[in-house]
C-alpha cells in the first residue's frame, strides 16, 4: 500500500470557516467538533484524543465555547498562557508532545492533565528521560505519520542536550516544533512565574537560540500572551514550507504562567505553508531531451522517498526510458527487486561511464575523492534546493539545476519524455532494458550464492544478518536503520516502510523507532544500529519509554565491538602504522563489550545475544514474539 505523502499543510479543512458566525456570539464546542469531524477536518486528531478507543467521546463533552474573532483568529478558553500553546498544537494535528521536564516547563504537565480532565483537544504528553531521545522520537513519528510533532526541553541545558539529534532533524528535513523554556526574567516576585530558585540565575544565556540556530529554519522568543497563537502558527507555517525543517521557540516562564481570560489561536488554513514548485518548464524540456537521447543514463536518488507517491512516479519514468536507478536508501526511493535497480557495489562503473545523470533530492551523489562522472557527462539536478545552500561547500557540478518538488516534477518530466521518443531511441531503450534484465538475473543468482556461503560464516556476516532480517519483514513492518551495515530494504518493501538515518549522528535509530511506533501503533517496528550507535541512543531511557508508553519495538544491535568508521580511517591512512601493526585500536575499540541483552532485561525488555549464524533466524523469531506480546526486545548480534 502506498502511504499518503507526508503533508504538513493545514490539518483543519475549509469546512471550519462557516462554522463560526461573523458575530461575536459563542458557539457550543460540541457543535464545532461534530461539524468539523463530519467535514474530515479533525480526523487526524480524533484517534489520539482522550475518551473512547475510537477517539473523543463527544457525548461526554463539557460545553467549552469557541467563537470566531471579528478578525483572523479563533477565541478559545484559556486561563494561562501555556494553554494557548497546547490548543495551537492540537489545532495543527500534533499527536505527541515529547517532554523533558524542568523548572521552566512543568506547566505543560498541568495543562495536559487539565485538558484531559476537561475533554479539550490536546497532544499526548510523552515523558522522555533524555532530550536526544525526545527529539529523535519526534523525528521518527514525523517520518512515518507526515504530521508535525512537538518537543519541549529545559532551558539552555536541554537545548544543548539534544546534541546530534538536531543535526539529524535538520539534515533530514524533519518538521518539528522544538520548544524550550527560558530562564524567568523577573527576580523580585514582580510577576507570577518569576525566579524562585537559585538555578534560575545561572541558566540564562545571552542568546539561547544561538545554540541551535544553524540547525533550525527559524527561532523566536515569546514576548507576550497576546500573540502566542500567531507565533505558533508562524512556527508551523515555516516548518511546513519546503524544505521542511525544525523551528525553535523559547518560552519565558512568566509568559507561560501569565493569567489570561481566554485568548486567540489561528486556523492553519489562514496561514498555509508555501506551495512547493513544480519546476521551470524550459529546464524540464531540456532535461527530457537529454534523457531521451542518452546512451548511458543514470539516476542517482537519495531523499525523494520522503514523498512516498514519488516512488511510483520514478518507477514509471525509469521504465519508460530504461533508466538504471542507483538509490542511497535514506528512504525507499525505488523498488529494490526491480531489474533497473543498480546494486550499490556497481556504482563506480555506472557513474564513471554515464553520459547523462539525473540527480533527485541528492545532497551527496558520489564521493569525488574516489570516482566522478566523465567530463562530458551532462548532469541534471531536481531538488527543492539544487545548489544545496544548507551545505557551505558543495563541489558537485550540475548543468541543469531545477528547483522543484520532485514528487510534482517527475510525472511532468515523464510526459515530456514520452512526447520526444522517436523510433531509433525506442529501440536503443529496448536494448538497454534487455541488458539490465540479463544483468539483474545474474545478480540475483550471485546474491543467492553469497547468502548461502554467508550462512556458514562465523562470526555472523553482515550479509547473512541482512538476509535474515529481510526474511521476517512483511507488509506490516517498518524498518528503521541507523548507521548499521547490512540492513537494506527488503525486496518486497513498499514506500514508507523503510527509513535510514538522514544525518550522521549516532543514537538516532532506537528513539526514532519509538516515535514511529507511536505514529503507527499497529505496525511492527524493527530498528537496527551498531553497538556504538546503541550506546549513543541512551538505551536505558529508550527502553524505559517503550515500557512506560506501551511502544514495544525490536532493536537489533549489529555488534562489531568497534566504532568501525573510525577504525577504518586509521586502517586506510596508516595501513602499516603503529595502531594497525600493534592491533591496538584504543580510541575506536568497544571492548570489553557490555552485556547489552542483560541491560535490556534490567529495563523490562526481552534480551538475547546471538553469535552462531545457524541460530540467528530462531533468535529473530523469539524476539519478534516478545514484541508482538507487548514487550520491547533487544537482539545483540555479534558480527565480524
Long-range contacts (C-beta under 8 A, 24 or more apart in sequence): 1-475, 1-494, 2-308, 2-309, 2-311, 2-312, 2-494, 2-495, 2-496, 3-146, 3-308, 3-494, 3-495, 3-496, 4-146, 4-308, 4-309, 5-146, 5-307, 5-308, 5-309, 5-310, 5-407, 6-142, 6-143, 6-145, 6-146, 6-147, 6-175, 6-306, 6-307, 6-308, 7-146, 8-146, 8-147, 8-148, 8-175, 8-236, 8-239, 8-240, 8-244, 8-273, 9-240, 9-268, 9-272, 9-273, 10-267, 10-268, 10-269, 10-272, 10-273, 11-41, 11-42, 11-44, 11-45, 11-91, 11-92, 11-93, 11-147, 11-268, 12-36, 12-41, 12-42, 12-91, 12-267, 12-268, 12-269, 13-39, 13-40, 13-41, 13-269, 14-269, 15-39, 15-40, 15-41, 16-41, 16-267, 16-269, 17-267, 17-269, 20-66, 20-67, 20-68, 20-74, 21-67, 21-68, 22-68, 22-70, 24-67, 24-69, 24-70, 25-67, 26-65, 26-66, 26-67, 27-65, 27-66, 27-67, 28-63, 28-65, 29-61, 29-63, 29-64, 29-65, 29-66, 30-58, 30-61, 30-63, 32-66, 33-58, 33-61, 34-58, 42-121, 44-93, 44-95, 44-147, 45-90, 45-93, 45-95, 45-121, 48-95, 48-96, 48-123, 48-124, 49-121, 49-122, 50-116, 50-119, 50-122, 51-119, 56-119, 56-121, 57-119, 60-119, 61-119, 62-118, 62-119, 64-118, 64-119, 64-120, 69-264, 72-266, 72-270, 73-229, 73-264, 73-265, 73-266, 74-229, 74-264, 74-265, 74-266, 74-267, 75-262, 75-263, 75-264, 76-262, 76-263, 76-264, 76-265, 77-262, 78-260, 78-262, 78-263, 79-259, 79-260, 80-107, 80-111, 80-256, 80-257, 80-258, 80-259, 80-260, 81-222, 81-225, 81-228, 81-255, 81-256, 81-257, 81-258, 81-260, 81-263, 82-107, 82-108, 82-111, 82-251, 82-256, 82-257, 83-111, 83-114, 83-115, 83-263, 84-225, 84-228, 84-229, 84-232, 84-260, 84-263, 84-264, 84-265, 85-179, 85-228, 85-232, 85-251, 85-256, 86-111, 86-112, 86-115, 86-122, 86-123, 87-120, 87-121, 87-122, 87-229, 87-265, 88-228, 88-229, 88-232, 88-233, 88-236, 88-265, 88-266, 89-122, 89-123, 89-150, 89-177, 89-232, 90-120, 90-121, 90-122, 90-123, 91-121, 91-265, 91-266, 91-267, 91-268, 92-148, 92-232, 92-233, 92-236, 92-268, 93-147, 93-148, 94-123, 94-147, 94-148, 94-149, 94-150, 94-177, 95-123, 95-124, 95-141, 95-145, 95-147, 95-149, 95-518, 95-519, 96-123, 96-124, 96-125, 96-126, 96-137, 96-138, 96-141, 96-149, 96-150, 96-515, 96-518, 97-123, 97-124, 97-125, 97-126, 97-149, 97-150, 97-151, 97-152, 98-126, 98-128, 98-134, 98-135, 98-137, 98-138, 98-149, 98-150, 98-151, 98-152, 98-515, 99-125, 99-126, 99-127, 99-128, 99-134, 99-151, 99-152, 100-127, 100-128, 100-129, 100-130, 100-131, 100-134, 100-152, 100-153, 100-154, 100-158, 100-161, 101-127, 101-154, 102-153, 102-154, 102-155, 102-157, 102-158, 102-181, 103-154, 103-181, 103-197, 103-199, 103-200, 104-154, 104-155, 104-180, 104-181, 104-182, 104-183, 104-184, 104-251, 104-253, 104-256, 105-152, 105-153, 105-154, 105-179, 105-180, 105-181, 105-251, 105-256, 107-253, 107-256, 107-257, 108-152, 123-150, 126-518, 126-545, 126-549, 127-545, 127-548, 128-511, 128-541, 128-545, 129-538, 129-540, 129-541, 129-544, 129-545, 130-161, 130-538, 130-541, 131-158, 131-159, 131-161, 131-162, 131-163, 131-165, 132-161, 132-162, 132-163, 132-164, 132-165, 132-507, 132-511, 132-537, 132-538, 133-511, 133-514, 133-537, 133-538, 133-541, 133-542, 133-545, 134-162, 134-511, 135-162, 135-165, 135-166, 135-169, 135-176, 135-178, 136-165, 136-168, 136-169, 136-507, 136-508, 136-510, 136-511, 136-512, 136-515, 136-537, 137-511, 137-512, 137-514, 137-515, 137-518, 137-545, 138-169, 138-174, 138-176, 138-515, 139-165, 139-168, 139-169, 139-172, 139-174, 139-176, 139-508, 139-512, 139-515, 140-480, 140-499, 140-511, 140-512, 140-513, 140-514, 140-515, 140-516, 140-519, 141-515, 141-516, 141-518, 141-519, 142-174, 142-175, 142-176, 142-515, 142-519, 143-172, 143-174, 143-306, 143-499, 143-512, 143-515, 143-516, 144-478, 144-496, 144-499, 144-515, 144-516, 144-519, 144-520, 144-523, 145-519, 145-520, 147-519, 148-175, 148-176, 148-177, 148-236, 148-239, 148-240, 149-175, 149-176, 149-177, 149-515, 150-176, 150-177, 150-178, 150-179, 151-176, 151-177, 151-178, 151-179, 152-179, 152-180, 152-181, 153-178, 153-179, 153-180, 153-181, 154-180, 154-181, 155-180, 155-181, 155-182, 155-183, 155-203, 155-208, 156-180, 156-183, 156-203, 156-204, 156-205, 156-208, 156-211, 157-203, 159-208, 159-211, 159-212, 159-248, 160-211, 162-212, 163-505, 163-507, 164-503, 164-504, 164-505, 164-506, 164-507, 164-508, 164-536, 165-505, 165-507, 165-508, 165-511, 166-212, 166-215, 166-216, 166-246, 167-215, 167-503, 167-504, 167-505, 168-501, 168-502, 168-503, 168-504, 168-505, 168-508, 169-215, 169-245, 169-246, 169-503, 170-214, 170-215, 170-216, 170-245, 170-246, 170-390, 170-503, 171-363, 171-502, 171-503, 171-504, 172-330, 172-502, 172-503, 173-243, 173-244, 173-245, 173-303, 173-306, 173-502, 174-244, 174-245, 174-246, 174-502, 175-239, 175-240, 175-244, 175-245, 175-246, 176-239, 176-246, 176-247, 177-232, 177-235, 177-236, 177-239, 177-246, 177-247, 177-249, 178-212, 178-216, 178-246, 178-247, 178-248, 178-249, 179-248, 179-249, 179-250, 179-251, 180-208, 180-248, 180-249, 180-250, 180-251, 181-250, 181-251, 181-252, 181-253, 181-256, 182-208, 182-221, 182-250, 182-251, 182-252, 182-253, 183-252, 183-253, 184-252, 184-253, 184-254, 185-252, 185-254, 186-254, 191-254, 191-258, 192-254, 192-257, 192-258, 192-259, 193-252, 193-253, 193-254, 193-255, 193-256, 193-257, 193-258, 194-253, 194-254, 208-250, 209-248, 209-250, 212-248, 213-248, 215-246, 216-245, 216-246, 216-247, 216-248, 217-245, 217-246, 217-247, 218-247, 218-248, 219-247, 219-248, 219-249, 219-250, 220-248, 220-249, 220-250, 221-249, 221-250, 221-251, 221-252, 222-249, 222-250, 222-251, 222-252, 222-255, 222-256, 223-255, 224-255, 225-255, 225-258, 225-260, 225-263, 226-263, 228-255, 228-263, 229-263, 229-264, 229-265, 229-266, 230-264, 230-266, 232-265, 232-266, 233-265, 233-266, 233-268, 233-270, 233-271, 234-271, 236-268, 236-271, 236-273, 237-271, 237-272, 237-273, 237-274, 240-273, 241-273, 241-274, 242-273, 242-274, 242-276, 242-384, 242-405, 243-384, 243-385, 243-390, 276-384, 276-404, 276-405, 276-408, 277-384, 277-403, 277-404, 277-405, 277-408, 278-404, 278-405, 278-408, 278-409, 278-412, 279-382, 279-402, 279-403, 279-404, 279-408, 279-409, 279-412, 279-413, 280-402, 280-403, 280-404, 283-400, 283-402, 284-402, 284-409, 284-412, 284-413, 284-416, 285-416, 286-400, 287-358, 287-380, 287-382, 287-400, 287-402, 287-413, 287-416, 288-413, 288-416, 288-417, 288-419, 288-420, 289-420, 290-356, 290-378, 290-380, 290-400, 291-321, 291-323, 291-356, 291-358, 291-380, 291-413, 291-417, 292-321, 292-417, 292-420, 292-421, 292-425, 293-356, 293-425, 294-321, 294-355, 294-356, 295-355, 295-428, 296-353, 296-354, 296-355, 296-356, 297-321, 297-323, 297-324, 297-354, 297-355, 297-356, 297-357, 297-358, 298-323, 298-324, 298-325, 298-326, 298-342, 298-350, 298-351, 298-354, 298-356, 298-357, 298-358, 299-323, 299-324, 299-325, 299-326, 299-357, 299-358, 299-359, 299-360, 300-326, 300-328, 300-351, 300-357, 300-358, 300-359, 300-360, 300-362, 300-365, 300-366, 301-325, 301-326, 301-327, 301-328, 301-333, 301-334, 301-359, 301-360, 301-361, 301-362, 302-327, 302-328, 302-330, 302-333, 302-360, 302-361, 302-362, 302-363, 302-364, 302-365, 303-330, 303-331, 303-333, 303-361, 303-362, 303-363, 303-502, 304-331, 304-333, 304-360, 304-361, 304-406, 304-407, 305-330, 305-331, 305-332, 305-333, 305-495, 305-496, 306-331, 306-361, 307-405, 307-406, 307-407, 308-495, 308-496, 309-407, 309-495, 310-406, 310-407, 310-410, 311-335, 311-495, 312-495, 313-407, 313-410, 313-411, 313-414, 314-360, 314-410, 316-410, 316-411, 316-414, 317-410, 317-413, 317-414, 317-417, 320-414, 320-417, 320-418, 320-421, 320-429, 321-417, 321-429, 322-429, 322-430, 322-432, 322-433, 322-436, 323-358, 324-350, 324-436, 326-350, 326-351, 328-362, 328-364, 329-488, 329-489, 329-498, 329-500, 330-499, 330-500, 330-501, 330-502, 331-495, 331-498, 331-499, 331-500, 332-489, 332-493, 332-494, 332-495, 332-496, 332-497, 332-498, 333-360, 335-493, 336-488, 336-489, 336-490, 336-491, 336-493, 337-491, 337-492, 339-433, 339-436, 339-437, 339-439, 339-440, 339-441, 340-433, 340-436, 341-440, 343-443, 356-380, 358-382, 359-383, 359-398, 360-406, 360-410, 361-406, 363-388, 363-391, 363-394, 365-396, 366-396, 368-395, 368-396, 373-397, 382-406, 382-409, 382-410, 382-413, 454-613, 455-613, 455-614, 456-613, 457-613, 458-611, 458-612, 458-613, 458-640, 459-611, 459-638, 459-639, 459-640, 460-610, 460-611, 460-612, 460-613, 460-616, 460-637, 460-638, 460-639, 460-640, 461-486, 461-613, 461-639, 461-640, 462-486, 462-558, 462-639, 464-613, 464-616, 465-556, 465-558, 465-616, 465-637, 465-639, 468-616, 468-617, 468-620, 469-526, 469-528, 469-556, 469-620, 471-617, 472-526, 472-620, 472-621, 472-624, 473-497, 473-526, 474-524, 476-522, 476-523, 476-524, 477-523, 477-524, 477-525, 477-526, 478-516, 478-520, 478-523, 478-524, 478-525, 478-526, 479-526, 479-527, 479-528, 480-509, 480-512, 480-513, 480-516, 480-525, 480-526, 480-527, 480-528, 481-509, 481-527, 481-528, 481-529, 482-506, 482-507, 482-508, 482-509, 482-510, 482-512, 482-527, 482-528, 482-529, 482-530, 482-533, 483-529, 483-530, 483-533, 483-565, 484-509, 484-528, 484-529, 484-530, 484-533, 484-556, 484-558, 485-530, 485-558, 485-564, 485-639, 486-558, 486-639, 487-528, 487-556, 487-558, 505-536, 506-530, 506-532, 506-533, 506-535, 506-536, 506-537, 507-533, 507-535, 507-536, 507-537, 507-538, 508-533, 508-537, 509-533, 509-537, 509-555, 510-534, 510-537, 510-539, 510-542, 510-553, 510-555, 511-537, 511-538, 511-542, 511-545, 513-553, 513-555, 514-542, 514-545, 514-546, 514-549, 514-551, 514-553, 516-553, 517-546, 517-551, 517-552, 517-553, 518-549, 518-551, 521-551, 524-554, 524-624, 524-627, 524-628, 525-553, 525-554, 526-553, 526-554, 526-556, 527-553, 527-554, 527-555, 527-556, 528-555, 528-556, 528-558, 529-555, 529-556, 529-557, 529-558, 530-557, 530-558, 530-559, 530-560, 530-563, 530-564, 531-557, 531-558, 531-559, 531-560, 531-561, 531-562, 531-590, 531-593, 531-596, 531-636, 532-562, 532-563, 532-590, 534-596, 535-590, 535-594, 539-596, 539-599, 539-600, 539-603, 539-634, 540-599, 540-603, 543-599, 543-600, 543-603, 543-604, 543-605, 543-632, 543-634, 544-603, 546-605, 546-632, 547-603, 547-604, 547-605, 547-632, 550-630, 551-632, 552-626, 552-627, 552-630, 552-631, 552-632, 552-633, 553-627, 553-632, 553-633, 554-623, 554-624, 554-627, 554-632, 554-633, 554-634, 554-635, 555-632, 555-633, 555-634, 555-635, 556-635, 556-637, 557-596, 557-634, 557-635, 557-636, 557-637, 558-637, 558-639, 559-593, 559-596, 559-636, 559-637, 559-638, 559-639, 560-638, 560-639, 560-640, 561-589, 561-590, 561-591, 561-593, 561-638, 562-588, 562-589, 562-590, 562-591, 563-588, 563-590, 564-588, 596-634, 596-636, 597-634, 597-635, 597-636, 599-634, 600-632, 600-633, 600-634, 603-632, 604-631, 604-632, 605-631, 605-632, 605-633, 605-634, 606-631, 606-632, 606-633, 606-634, 607-633, 607-634, 607-636, 608-633, 608-634, 608-635, 608-636, 609-636, 609-638, 610-635, 610-636, 610-637, 610-638, 611-637, 611-638
